[in-house]
Each structure stands twice: as C-alpha cells, then as structure tokens.
Amino acid sequence: MMTSAPKPLPAPSEPFPDIEEIRLDRDRRHLHLAFAGGPEADPAQHPSLGVPALRAALSTPAVRTALSAPTLRAACRCAACVADRARGTFSADFAGVTLTHVAPFGAHGLNLSFSDGHARGVYPFAYLAALAAEAAGPDLPEVKP
C-alpha cells in the first residue's frame, strides 16, 4: 500500500508540550505518552502546527495517548523512508510490527527501533504530539483564540 507524503514537521523553534511520561506496554505494541499542556503552550500563537486537535490538546492540563507500533513505523521520517516515499516504494503495511527499543534522542525526542529491523527513526516530541492529535481525530474541539 502506498502512502501520501507525510505532513511537515513543526519548526524546531516552535515550542512543544513537555513530556511527562513515556511507557511501552508489555506486548510492545503501543507507546504510551503523557504531554503537559497549559497556558505556556498556547496553540493560538503557533498556528503552523496545523492540526486542530493539537490546538485542543495543548490547551488542556495533560494529554495521555497511545500510539501503535505500526502507526509509528509508518510515520518514520528517516532518510531511507523519505527516499522510499519519494520513489513510490514505501509500504505503510506494518501490521504485526512491534517496538523493540525506545531510547531518548537528546532532550527533545525518541529513537525508536522496530521488530522489522528498522532502527533509524527519530521522533521529536513535537512530532509525537502531532501524531497523537491526528490519531485523536475530530473528537477534540478546536480551541479558538
């Protein structure tokens, strides 16, 4: 299955919610995250994040989410995955893939390794927050400035 080009990442200078918890479940199929929100993360001042659900998520006291391993693997933005997308050879069918390793990548992200051998994915916390908001869909109301 081919996928469309992924959405752009938030600019590195954009503030992102503080991460309060990172937990991998026992079966390694979901990464559980808790993001802090609040007035210091006012999304109305950062419209380039572009996801209405993220606007709502950042205005709440805390947001808890679980992202599946297949979703995270399909969202990888490493050079090899980006090149495969550009060539039209990227397959987003990662059913059955699990997370094998989760490690900090500096102070602003995670390096994730998967059971299919892929271990080059770096996921900034801002990107994880956007993926979580996108996964939440229209359930969260948009916050108006």
N, CA, C and O atoms as a GROMACS GRO file, in nm:
protein
  580
    1MET      N    1   0.084  -0.116   0.000
    1MET     CA    2   0.000   0.000   0.000
    1MET      C    3   0.090   0.124   0.000
    1MET      O    4   0.177   0.136   0.086
    2MET      N    5   0.071   0.213  -0.090
    2MET     CA    6   0.147   0.338  -0.097
    2MET      C    7   0.078   0.443  -0.010
    2MET      O    8  -0.044   0.440   0.009
    3THR      N    9   0.157   0.534   0.043
    3THR     CA   10   0.100   0.641   0.123
    3THR      C   11   0.138   0.774   0.063
    3THR      O   12   0.233   0.784  -0.015
    4SER      N   13   0.062   0.875   0.098
    4SER     CA   14   0.095   1.009   0.050
    4SER      C   15   0.210   1.064   0.132
    4SER      O   16   0.248   1.007   0.235
    5ALA      N   17   0.264   1.173   0.088
    5ALA     CA   18   0.376   1.235   0.159
    5ALA      C   19   0.332   1.276   0.299
    5ALA      O   20   0.221   1.328   0.316
    6PRO      N   21   0.416   1.253   0.399
    6PRO     CA   22   0.379   1.290   0.536
    6PRO      C   23   0.371   1.440   0.552
    6PRO      O   24   0.430   1.516   0.475
    7LYS      N   25   0.297   1.482   0.653
    7LYS     CA   26   0.283   1.625   0.681
    7LYS      C   27   0.416   1.681   0.731
    7LYS      O   28   0.495   1.608   0.790
    8PRO      N   29   0.441   1.811   0.706
    8PRO     CA   30   0.568   1.869   0.751
    8PRO      C   31   0.577   1.871   0.903
    8PRO      O   32   0.478   1.882   0.974
    9LEU      N   33   0.699   1.860   0.949
    9LEU     CA   34   0.726   1.868   1.093
    9LEU      C   35   0.711   2.011   1.140
    9LEU      O   36   0.734   2.104   1.062
   10PRO      N   37   0.674   2.032   1.266
   10PRO     CA   38   0.677   2.168   1.321
   10PRO      C   39   0.821   2.219   1.317
   10PRO      O   40   0.916   2.141   1.328
   11ALA      N   41   0.837   2.349   1.302
   11ALA     CA   42   0.971   2.408   1.301
   11ALA      C   43   1.040   2.380   1.434
   11ALA      O   44   0.974   2.381   1.538
   12PRO      N   45   1.173   2.357   1.433
   12PRO     CA   46   1.244   2.327   1.557
   12PRO      C   47   1.230   2.436   1.662
   12PRO      O   48   1.241   2.408   1.782
   13SER      N   49   1.207   2.560   1.621
   13SER     CA   50   1.196   2.670   1.716
   13SER      C   51   1.058   2.677   1.781
   13SER      O   52   1.038   2.749   1.879
   14GLU      N   53   0.961   2.601   1.727
   14GLU     CA   54   0.826   2.602   1.784
   14GLU      C   55   0.829   2.535   1.921
   14GLU      O   56   0.895   2.433   1.937
   15PRO      N   57   0.759   2.591   2.019
   15PRO     CA   58   0.751   2.522   2.147
   15PRO      C   59   0.669   2.396   2.132
   15PRO      O   60   0.581   2.387   2.046
   16PHE      N   61   0.698   2.299   2.214
   16PHE     CA   62   0.622   2.176   2.211
   16PHE      C   63   0.587   2.141   2.355
   16PHE      O   64   0.653   2.187   2.448
   17PRO      N   65   0.486   2.060   2.373
   17PRO     CA   66   0.445   2.028   2.509
   17PRO      C   67   0.552   1.947   2.579
   17PRO      O   68   0.621   1.865   2.518
   18ASP      N   69   0.566   1.970   2.709
   18ASP     CA   70   0.658   1.890   2.788
   18ASP      C   71   0.606   1.747   2.794
   18ASP      O   72   0.486   1.724   2.800
   19ILE      N   73   0.698   1.654   2.790
   19ILE     CA   74   0.660   1.514   2.801
   19ILE      C   75   0.668   1.474   2.948
   19ILE      O   76   0.770   1.495   3.014
   20GLU      N   77   0.560   1.417   2.998
   20GLU     CA   78   0.555   1.379   3.139
   20GLU      C   79   0.577   1.229   3.160
   20GLU      O   80   0.625   1.187   3.265
   21GLU      N   81   0.541   1.149   3.060
   21GLU     CA   82   0.553   1.005   3.074
   21GLU      C   83   0.575   0.941   2.939
   21GLU      O   84   0.514   0.979   2.839
   22ILE      N   85   0.665   0.842   2.936
   22ILE     CA   86   0.689   0.761   2.818
   22ILE      C   87   0.689   0.617   2.868
   22ILE      O   88   0.769   0.580   2.954
   23ARG      N   89   0.599   0.536   2.814
   23ARG     CA   90   0.589   0.398   2.862
   23ARG      C   91   0.554   0.306   2.744
   23ARG      O   92   0.466   0.335   2.664
   24LEU      N   93   0.626   0.195   2.738
   24LEU     CA   94   0.600   0.093   2.637
   24LEU      C   95   0.519  -0.018   2.703
   24LEU      O   96   0.558  -0.066   2.809
   25ASP      N   97   0.408  -0.060   2.642
   25ASP     CA   98   0.327  -0.164   2.706
   25ASP      C   99   0.398  -0.300   2.696
   25ASP      O  100   0.493  -0.316   2.620
   26ARG      N  101   0.349  -0.396   2.774
   26ARG     CA  102   0.416  -0.527   2.784
   26ARG      C  103   0.427  -0.600   2.651
   26ARG      O  104   0.527  -0.667   2.626
   27ASP      N  105   0.327  -0.588   2.568
   27ASP     CA  106   0.334  -0.660   2.440
   27ASP      C  107   0.408  -0.580   2.332
   27ASP      O  108   0.421  -0.625   2.219
   28ARG      N  109   0.456  -0.463   2.370
   28ARG     CA  110   0.537  -0.377   2.282
   28ARG      C  111   0.463  -0.331   2.156
   28ARG      O  112   0.524  -0.299   2.055
   29ARG      N  113   0.331  -0.329   2.165
   29ARG     CA  114   0.250  -0.286   2.050
   29ARG      C  115   0.210  -0.139   2.058
   29ARG      O  116   0.168  -0.082   1.957
   30HIS      N  117   0.222  -0.077   2.176
   30HIS     CA  118   0.181   0.063   2.192
   30HIS      C  119   0.282   0.139   2.277
   30HIS      O  120   0.334   0.089   2.376
   31LEU      N  121   0.308   0.260   2.234
   31LEU     CA  122   0.389   0.354   2.310
   31LEU      C  123   0.292   0.451   2.376
   31LEU      O  124   0.217   0.520   2.307
   32HIS      N  125   0.293   0.456   2.508
   32HIS     CA  126   0.203   0.543   2.583
   32HIS      C  127   0.279   0.670   2.619
   32HIS      O  128   0.392   0.666   2.668
   33LEU      N  129   0.215   0.784   2.594
   33LEU     CA  130   0.276   0.914   2.619
   33LEU      C  131   0.181   1.002   2.698
   33LEU      O  132   0.059   0.993   2.683
   34ALA      N  133   0.237   1.087   2.781
   34ALA     CA  134   0.158   1.189   2.850
   34ALA      C  135   0.230   1.321   2.827
   34ALA      O  136   0.347   1.337   2.860
   35PHE      N  137   0.157   1.417   2.770
   35PHE     CA  138   0.209   1.550   2.742
   35PHE      C  139   0.146   1.649   2.837
   35PHE      O  140   0.027   1.641   2.867
   36ALA      N  141   0.225   1.744   2.885
   36ALA     CA  142   0.172   1.853   2.967
   36ALA      C  143   0.119   1.960   2.871
   36ALA      O  144   0.171   1.976   2.761
   37GLY      N  145   0.017   2.030   2.913
   37GLY     CA  146  -0.036   2.140   2.833
   37GLY      C  147  -0.034   2.266   2.916
   37GLY      O  148   0.058   2.288   2.994
   38GLY      N  149  -0.134   2.346   2.900
   38GLY     CA  150  -0.146   2.465   2.982
   38GLY      C  151  -0.120   2.592   2.906
   38GLY      O  152  -0.088   2.589   2.787
   39PRO      N  153  -0.132   2.706   2.975
   39PRO     CA  154  -0.121   2.834   2.908
   39PRO      C  155   0.015   2.860   2.846
   39PRO      O  156   0.025   2.934   2.748
   40GLU      N  157   0.123   2.799   2.901
   40GLU     CA  158   0.254   2.825   2.843
   40GLU      C  159   0.268   2.761   2.705
   40GLU      O  160   0.360   2.794   2.631
   41ALA      N  161   0.177   2.671   2.670
   41ALA     CA  162   0.179   2.606   2.541
   41ALA      C  163   0.060   2.652   2.458
   41ALA      O  164  -0.008   2.570   2.396
   42ASP      N  165   0.034   2.781   2.457
   42ASP     CA  166  -0.083   2.836   2.390
   42ASP      C  167  -0.075   2.811   2.239
   42ASP      O  168   0.007   2.874   2.172
   43PRO      N  169  -0.158   2.722   2.186
   43PRO     CA  170  -0.151   2.689   2.045
   43PRO      C  171  -0.196   2.801   1.953
   43PRO      O  172  -0.162   2.801   1.834
   44ALA      N  173  -0.273   2.896   2.003
   44ALA     CA  174  -0.320   3.006   1.920
   44ALA      C  175  -0.203   3.089   1.868
   44ALA      O  176  -0.214   3.154   1.765
   45GLN      N  177  -0.093   3.086   1.940
   45GLN     CA  178   0.025   3.162   1.899
   45GLN      C  179   0.116   3.082   1.806
   45GLN      O  180   0.218   3.133   1.760
   46HIS      N  181   0.078   2.956   1.779
   46HIS     CA  182   0.162   2.871   1.696
   46HIS      C  183   0.078   2.798   1.591
   46HIS      O  184   0.070   2.675   1.593
   47PRO      N  185   0.016   2.873   1.500
   47PRO     CA  186  -0.074   2.811   1.403
   47PRO      C  187  -0.004   2.718   1.305
   47PRO      O  188  -0.071   2.637   1.240
   48SER      N  189   0.129   2.726   1.292
   48SER     CA  190   0.194   2.641   1.194
   48SER      C  191   0.194   2.494   1.236
   48SER      O  192   0.226   2.408   1.155
   49LEU      N  193   0.157   2.464   1.361
   49LEU     CA  194   0.145   2.324   1.399
   49LEU      C  195   0.034   2.259   1.316
   49LEU      O  196   0.041   2.139   1.287
   50GLY      N  197  -0.067   2.336   1.279
   50GLY     CA  198  -0.160   2.297   1.176
   50GLY      C  199  -0.262   2.189   1.206
   50GLY      O  200  -0.346   2.164   1.120
   51VAL      N  201  -0.260   2.126   1.318
   51VAL     CA  202  -0.357   2.021   1.347
   51VAL      C  203  -0.453   2.073   1.453
   51VAL      O  204  -0.413   2.097   1.566
   52PRO      N  205  -0.581   2.091   1.417
   52PRO     CA  206  -0.677   2.144   1.515
   52PRO      C  207  -0.680   2.064   1.645
   52PRO      O  208  -0.694   2.122   1.752
   53ALA      N  209  -0.668   1.933   1.635
   53ALA     CA  210  -0.671   1.853   1.757
   53ALA      C  211  -0.551   1.885   1.846
   53ALA      O  212  -0.562   1.880   1.968
   54LEU      N  213  -0.437   1.917   1.786
   54LEU     CA  214  -0.320   1.952   1.866
   54LEU      C  215  -0.345   2.083   1.938
   54LEU      O  216  -0.302   2.101   2.052
   55ARG      N  217  -0.415   2.176   1.872
   55ARG     CA  218  -0.450   2.301   1.939
   55ARG      C  219  -0.530   2.272   2.066
   55ARG      O  220  -0.503   2.330   2.172
   56ALA      N  221  -0.627   2.184   2.056
   56ALA     CA  222  -0.708   2.149   2.173
   56ALA      C  223  -0.624   2.075   2.276
   56ALA      O  224  -0.635   2.100   2.396
   57ALA      N  225  -0.542   1.984   2.229
   57ALA     CA  226  -0.462   1.903   2.321
   57ALA      C  227  -0.366   1.989   2.402
   57ALA      O  228  -0.347   1.966   2.522
   58LEU      N  229  -0.306   2.088   2.338
   58LEU     CA  230  -0.209   2.171   2.408
   58LEU      C  231  -0.273   2.265   2.509
   58LEU      O  232  -0.205   2.319   2.596
   59SER      N  233  -0.403   2.287   2.498
   59SER     CA  234  -0.469   2.379   2.590
   59SER      C  235  -0.524   2.308   2.713
   59SER      O  236  -0.579   2.374   2.802
   60THR      N  237  -0.512   2.178   2.719
   60THR     CA  238  -0.562   2.102   2.833
   60THR      C  239  -0.450   2.082   2.934
   60THR      O  240  -0.333   2.097   2.900
   61PRO      N  241  -0.484   2.048   3.059
   61PRO     CA  242  -0.381   2.029   3.160
   61PRO      C  243  -0.282   1.918   3.125
   61PRO      O  244  -0.162   1.935   3.146
   62ALA      N  245  -0.328   1.808   3.072
   62ALA     CA  246  -0.239   1.700   3.030
   62ALA      C  247  -0.313   1.614   2.930
   62ALA      O  248  -0.435   1.601   2.935
   63VAL      N  249  -0.239   1.555   2.839
   63VAL     CA  250  -0.298   1.468   2.739
   63VAL      C  251  -0.225   1.334   2.745
   63VAL      O  252  -0.102   1.329   2.739
   64ARG      N  253  -0.301   1.228   2.755
   64ARG     CA  254  -0.246   1.093   2.752
   64ARG      C  255  -0.289   1.027   2.622
   64ARG      O  256  -0.404   1.042   2.579
   65THR      N  257  -0.196   0.955   2.560
   65THR     CA  258  -0.227   0.889   2.435
   65THR      C  259  -0.146   0.762   2.422
   65THR      O  260  -0.047   0.743   2.493
   66ALA      N  261  -0.188   0.677   2.334
   66ALA     CA  262  -0.113   0.556   2.299
   66ALA      C  263  -0.103   0.551   2.148
   66ALA      O  264  -0.204   0.558   2.078
   67LEU      N  265   0.017   0.538   2.098
   67LEU     CA  266   0.040   0.527   1.953
   67LEU      C  267   0.087   0.385   1.924
   67LEU      O  268   0.178   0.334   1.989
   68SER      N  269   0.024   0.322   1.826
   68SER     CA  270   0.058   0.184   1.794
   68SER      C  271   0.193   0.177   1.721
   68SER      O  272   0.234   0.272   1.654
   69ALA      N  273   0.259   0.064   1.736
   69ALA     CA  274   0.386   0.042   1.668
   69ALA      C  275   0.371   0.053   1.516
   69ALA      O  276   0.454   0.118   1.452
   70PRO      N  277   0.266  -0.009   1.455
   70PRO     CA  278   0.252   0.008   1.310
   70PRO      C  279   0.232   0.154   1.267
   70PRO      O  280   0.284   0.196   1.164
   71THR      N  281   0.158   0.231   1.347
   71THR     CA  282   0.138   0.373   1.316
   71THR      C  283   0.271   0.448   1.322
   71THR      O  284   0.303   0.527   1.233
   72LEU      N  285   0.348   0.422   1.426
   72LEU     CA  286   0.478   0.489   1.440
   72LEU      C  287   0.574   0.447   1.329
   72LEU      O  288   0.646   0.531   1.276
   73ARG      N  289   0.574   0.320   1.295
   73ARG     CA  290   0.664   0.273   1.189
   73ARG      C  291   0.627   0.337   1.056
   73ARG      O  292   0.716   0.377   0.980
   74ALA      N  293   0.498   0.347   1.027
   74ALA     CA  294   0.453   0.409   0.902
   74ALA      C  295   0.483   0.558   0.898
   74ALA      O  296   0.493   0.616   0.790
   75ALA      N  297   0.497   0.621   1.015
   75ALA     CA  298   0.522   0.765   1.023
   75ALA      C  299   0.671   0.798   1.027
   75ALA      O  300   0.708   0.915   1.045
   76CYS      N  301   0.758   0.699   1.011
   76CYS     CA  302   0.903   0.723   1.020
   76CYS      C  303   0.947   0.825   0.915
   76CYS      O  304   0.900   0.823   0.801
   77ARG      N  305   1.036   0.913   0.956
   77ARG     CA  306   1.088   1.017   0.866
   77ARG      C  307   1.238   1.008   0.847
   77ARG      O  308   1.303   1.108   0.816
   78CYS      N  309   1.294   0.889   0.867
   78CYS     CA  310   1.439   0.875   0.844
   78CYS      C  311   1.467   0.893   0.694
   78CYS      O  312   1.375   0.891   0.612
   79ALA      N  313   1.593   0.910   0.659
   79ALA     CA  314   1.630   0.935   0.520
   79ALA      C  315   1.586   0.821   0.428
   79ALA      O  316   1.540   0.846   0.317
   80ALA      N  317   1.599   0.696   0.474
   80ALA     CA  318   1.561   0.582   0.390
   80ALA      C  319   1.410   0.580   0.364
   80ALA      O  320   1.367   0.554   0.252
   81CYS      N  321   1.331   0.608   0.467
   81CYS     CA  322   1.184   0.608   0.449
   81CYS      C  323   1.139   0.725   0.362
   81CYS      O  324   1.049   0.710   0.280
   82VAL      N  325   1.200   0.840   0.380
   82VAL     CA  326   1.167   0.956   0.297
   82VAL      C  327   1.202   0.927   0.151
   82VAL      O  328   1.125   0.960   0.061
   83ALA      N  329   1.318   0.864   0.128
   83ALA     CA  330   1.358   0.830  -0.009
   83ALA      C  331   1.262   0.728  -0.070
   83ALA      O  332   1.225   0.739  -0.187
   84ASP      N  333   1.222   0.628   0.010
   84ASP     CA  334   1.126   0.528  -0.040
   84ASP      C  335   0.993   0.594  -0.076
   84ASP      O  336   0.930   0.557  -0.175
   85ARG      N  337   0.949   0.691   0.005
   85ARG     CA  338   0.825   0.762  -0.027
   85ARG      C  339   0.840   0.838  -0.159
   85ARG      O  340   0.750   0.836  -0.243
   86ALA      N  341   0.953   0.904  -0.177
   86ALA     CA  342   0.977   0.981  -0.299
   86ALA      C  343   0.980   0.891  -0.422
   86ALA      O  344   0.935   0.932  -0.529
   87ARG      N  345   1.032   0.770  -0.407
   87ARG     CA  346   1.037   0.675  -0.519
   87ARG      C  347   0.906   0.602  -0.539
   87ARG      O  348   0.887   0.533  -0.639
   88GLY      N  349   0.813   0.617  -0.442
   88GLY     CA  350   0.686   0.546  -0.450
   88GLY      C  351   0.695   0.401  -0.410
   88GLY      O  352   0.608   0.322  -0.446
   89THR      N  353   0.798   0.364  -0.336
   89THR     CA  354   0.817   0.224  -0.295
   89THR      C  355   0.794   0.201  -0.146
   89THR      O  356   0.818   0.091  -0.096
   90PHE      N  357   0.749   0.302  -0.076
   90PHE     CA  358   0.726   0.289   0.068
   90PHE      C  359   0.593   0.218   0.091
   90PHE      O  360   0.489   0.260   0.041
   91SER      N  361   0.597   0.111   0.167
   91SER     CA  362   0.475   0.038   0.202
   91SER      C  363   0.440   0.072   0.346
   91SER      O  364   0.524   0.058   0.435
   92ALA      N  365   0.318   0.115   0.369
   92ALA     CA  366   0.274   0.151   0.504
   92ALA      C  367   0.207   0.034   0.574
   92ALA      O  368   0.143   0.052   0.678
   93ASP      N  369   0.220  -0.085   0.517
   93ASP     CA  370   0.159  -0.203   0.579
   93ASP      C  371   0.258  -0.264   0.677
   93ASP      O  372   0.342  -0.346   0.641
   94PHE      N  373   0.246  -0.223   0.803
   94PHE     CA  374   0.336  -0.271   0.907
   94PHE      C  375   0.259  -0.349   1.013
   94PHE      O  376   0.295  -0.348   1.131
   95ALA      N  377   0.153  -0.416   0.972
   95ALA     CA  378   0.074  -0.497   1.065
   95ALA      C  379   0.166  -0.599   1.131
   95ALA      O  380   0.249  -0.662   1.065
   96GLY      N  381   0.152  -0.614   1.260
   96GLY     CA  382   0.233  -0.710   1.334
   96GLY      C  383   0.366  -0.658   1.384
   96GLY      O  384   0.432  -0.723   1.464
   97VAL      N  385   0.406  -0.540   1.337
   97VAL     CA  386   0.533  -0.482   1.382
   97VAL      C  387   0.518  -0.438   1.528
   97VAL      O  388   0.414  -0.384   1.567
   98THR      N  389   0.622  -0.462   1.606
   98THR     CA  390   0.623  -0.417   1.745
   98THR      C  391   0.746  -0.330   1.768
   98THR      O  392   0.837  -0.327   1.686
   99LEU      N  393   0.746  -0.260   1.879
   99LEU     CA  394   0.862  -0.180   1.918
   99LEU      C  395   0.960  -0.269   1.994
   99LEU      O  396   0.920  -0.343   2.084
  100THR      N  397   1.086  -0.263   1.958
  100THR     CA  398   1.187  -0.343   2.027
  100THR      C  399   1.272  -0.260   2.122
  100THR      O  400   1.331  -0.312   2.216
  101HIS      N  401   1.278  -0.128   2.096
  101HIS     CA  402   1.362  -0.043   2.179
  101HIS      C  403   1.314   0.102   2.170
  101HIS      O  404   1.278   0.150   2.063
  102VAL      N  405   1.313   0.168   2.284
  102VAL     CA  406   1.280   0.310   2.290
  102VAL      C  407   1.391   0.378   2.368
  102VAL      O  408   1.420   0.340   2.482
  103ALA      N  409   1.455   0.477   2.308
  103ALA     CA  410   1.566   0.545   2.374
  103ALA      C  411   1.554   0.696   2.354
  103ALA      O  412   1.503   0.741   2.252
  104PRO      N  413   1.600   0.774   2.452
  104PRO     CA  414   1.598   0.919   2.434
  104PRO      C  415   1.689   0.960   2.319
  104PRO      O  416   1.793   0.897   2.294
  105PHE      N  417   1.649   1.063   2.249
  105PHE     CA  418   1.733   1.122   2.145
  105PHE      C  419   1.748   1.268   2.182
  105PHE      O  420   1.664   1.350   2.148
  106GLY      N  421   1.854   1.300   2.253
  106GLY     CA  422   1.871   1.435   2.305
  106GLY      C  423   1.762   1.463   2.407
  106GLY      O  424   1.709   1.371   2.470
  107ALA      N  425   1.728   1.589   2.422
  107ALA     CA  426   1.626   1.629   2.520
  107ALA      C  427   1.490   1.647   2.455
  107ALA      O  428   1.393   1.679   2.524
  108HIS      N  429   1.480   1.627   2.323
  108HIS     CA  430   1.357   1.664   2.254
  108HIS      C  431   1.294   1.554   2.170
  108HIS      O  432   1.207   1.582   2.088
  109GLY      N  433   1.336   1.429   2.190
  109GLY     CA  434   1.276   1.325   2.109
  109GLY      C  435   1.316   1.186   2.151
  109GLY      O  436   1.386   1.166   2.250
  110LEU      N  437   1.269   1.088   2.071
  110LEU     CA  438   1.296   0.947   2.097
  110LEU      C  439   1.350   0.881   1.971
  110LEU      O  440   1.313   0.918   1.859
  111ASN      N  441   1.437   0.783   1.990
  111ASN     CA  442   1.480   0.695   1.883
  111ASN      C  443   1.405   0.564   1.903
  111ASN      O  444   1.414   0.503   2.009
  112LEU      N  445   1.331   0.521   1.803
  112LEU     CA  446   1.251   0.400   1.813
  112LEU      C  447   1.306   0.292   1.720
  112LEU      O  448   1.345   0.320   1.607
  113SER      N  449   1.309   0.169   1.771
  113SER     CA  450   1.350   0.053   1.693
  113SER      C  451   1.231  -0.042   1.684
  113SER      O  452   1.152  -0.054   1.778
  114PHE      N  453   1.220  -0.110   1.570
  114PHE     CA  454   1.104  -0.194   1.543
  114PHE      C  455   1.145  -0.338   1.514
  114PHE      O  456   1.260  -0.366   1.479
  115SER      N  457   1.049  -0.428   1.529
  115SER     CA  458   1.074  -0.571   1.511
  115SER      C  459   1.107  -0.609   1.366
  115SER      O  460   1.156  -0.720   1.342
  116ASP      N  461   1.082  -0.521   1.271
  116ASP     CA  462   1.119  -0.550   1.133
  116ASP      C  463   1.264  -0.514   1.104
  116ASP      O  464   1.308  -0.520   0.989
  117GLY      N  465   1.339  -0.475   1.208
  117GLY     CA  466   1.480  -0.441   1.194
  117GLY      C  467   1.507  -0.293   1.174
  117GLY      O  468   1.622  -0.250   1.179
  118HIS      N  469   1.403  -0.215   1.153
  118HIS     CA  470   1.421  -0.071   1.132
  118HIS      C  471   1.453  -0.003   1.264
  118HIS      O  472   1.379  -0.016   1.361
  119ALA      N  473   1.564   0.070   1.269
  119ALA     CA  474   1.607   0.132   1.394
  119ALA      C  475   1.661   0.273   1.374
  119ALA      O  476   1.735   0.323   1.459
  120ARG      N  477   1.624   0.337   1.265
  120ARG     CA  478   1.679   0.469   1.235
  120ARG      C  479   1.581   0.583   1.259
  120ARG      O  480   1.613   0.698   1.231
  121GLY      N  481   1.463   0.553   1.311
  121GLY     CA  482   1.361   0.656   1.325
  121GLY      C  483   1.382   0.745   1.446
  121GLY      O  484   1.390   0.696   1.559
  122VAL      N  485   1.392   0.875   1.423
  122VAL     CA  486   1.398   0.974   1.531
  122VAL      C  487   1.265   1.049   1.530
  122VAL      O  488   1.223   1.102   1.428
  123TYR      N  489   1.201   1.052   1.646
  123TYR     CA  490   1.068   1.110   1.660
  123TYR      C  491   1.074   1.224   1.761
  123TYR      O  492   1.070   1.200   1.881
  124PRO      N  493   1.082   1.349   1.714
  124PRO     CA  494   1.078   1.462   1.808
  124PRO      C  495   0.946   1.462   1.885
  124PRO      O  496   0.844   1.418   1.832
  125PHE      N  497   0.948   1.511   2.008
  125PHE     CA  498   0.826   1.515   2.088
  125PHE      C  499   0.717   1.597   2.019
  125PHE      O  500   0.599   1.564   2.031
  126ALA      N  501   0.755   1.702   1.947
  126ALA     CA  502   0.654   1.782   1.875
  126ALA      C  503   0.586   1.697   1.768
  126ALA      O  504   0.465   1.709   1.747
  127TYR      N  505   0.661   1.610   1.702
  127TYR     CA  506   0.604   1.521   1.600
  127TYR      C  507   0.515   1.416   1.666
  127TYR      O  508   0.408   1.386   1.614
  128LEU      N  509   0.558   1.361   1.779
  128LEU     CA  510   0.476   1.264   1.851
  128LEU      C  511   0.345   1.328   1.897
  128LEU      O  512   0.240   1.264   1.892
  129ALA      N  513   0.351   1.453   1.943
  129ALA     CA  514   0.229   1.524   1.985
  129ALA      C  515   0.137   1.544   1.865
  129ALA      O  516   0.015   1.528   1.878
  130ALA      N  517   0.192   1.577   1.750
  130ALA     CA  518   0.110   1.595   1.630
  130ALA      C  519   0.049   1.462   1.586
  130ALA      O  520  -0.067   1.458   1.545
  131LEU      N  521   0.126   1.352   1.593
  131LEU     CA  522   0.071   1.221   1.560
  131LEU      C  523  -0.040   1.182   1.656
  131LEU      O  524  -0.142   1.127   1.614
  132ALA      N  525  -0.021   1.212   1.783
  132ALA     CA  526  -0.124   1.181   1.883
  132ALA      C  527  -0.251   1.261   1.856
  132ALA      O  528  -0.362   1.208   1.865
  133ALA      N  529  -0.235   1.388   1.824
  133ALA     CA  530  -0.351   1.472   1.795
  133ALA      C  531  -0.422   1.426   1.670
  133ALA      O  532  -0.545   1.425   1.664
  134GLU      N  533  -0.345   1.388   1.569
  134GLU     CA  534  -0.404   1.339   1.445
  134GLU      C  535  -0.480   1.208   1.470
  134GLU      O  536  -0.587   1.186   1.413
  135ALA      N  537  -0.424   1.122   1.554
  135ALA     CA  538  -0.490   0.996   1.587
  135ALA      C  539  -0.619   1.019   1.664
  135ALA      O  540  -0.714   0.941   1.652
  136ALA      N  541  -0.623   1.127   1.744
  136ALA     CA  542  -0.744   1.158   1.822
  136ALA      C  543  -0.857   1.201   1.730
  136ALA      O  544  -0.974   1.188   1.766
  137GLY      N  545  -0.822   1.251   1.612
  137GLY     CA  546  -0.923   1.290   1.514
  137GLY      C  547  -1.008   1.406   1.559
  137GLY      O  548  -0.963   1.488   1.640
  138PRO      N  549  -1.129   1.415   1.508
  138PRO     CA  550  -1.216   1.530   1.536
  138PRO      C  551  -1.284   1.522   1.672
  138PRO      O  552  -1.371   1.604   1.702
  139ASP      N  553  -1.246   1.424   1.757
  139ASP     CA  554  -1.310   1.411   1.888
  139ASP      C  555  -1.281   1.532   1.977
  139ASP      O  556  -1.361   1.567   2.063
  140LEU      N  557  -1.166   1.594   1.955
  140LEU     CA  558  -1.130   1.709   2.036
  140LEU      C  559  -1.176   1.836   1.966
  140LEU      O  560  -1.152   1.852   1.846
  141PRO      N  561  -1.241   1.926   2.036
  141PRO     CA  562  -1.286   2.050   1.972
  141PRO      C  563  -1.168   2.143   1.946
  141PRO      O  564  -1.069   2.141   2.019
  142GLU      N  565  -1.180   2.223   1.842
  142GLU     CA  566  -1.077   2.323   1.815
  142GLU      C  567  -1.091   2.436   1.916
  142GLU      O  568  -1.202   2.480   1.948
  143VAL      N  569  -0.979   2.482   1.965
  143VAL     CA  570  -0.978   2.592   2.061
  143VAL      C  571  -0.964   2.722   1.983
  143VAL      O  572  -0.871   2.737   1.903
  144LYS      N  573  -1.054   2.814   2.004
  144LYS     CA  574  -1.050   2.943   1.936
  144LYS      C  575  -0.966   3.040   2.018
  144LYS      O  576  -0.974   3.039   2.141
  145PRO      N  577  -0.886   3.125   1.953
  145PRO     CA  578  -0.807   3.223   2.027
  145PRO      C  579  -0.895   3.326   2.095
  145PRO      O  580  -0.844   3.416   2.162
   0.00000   0.00000   0.00000
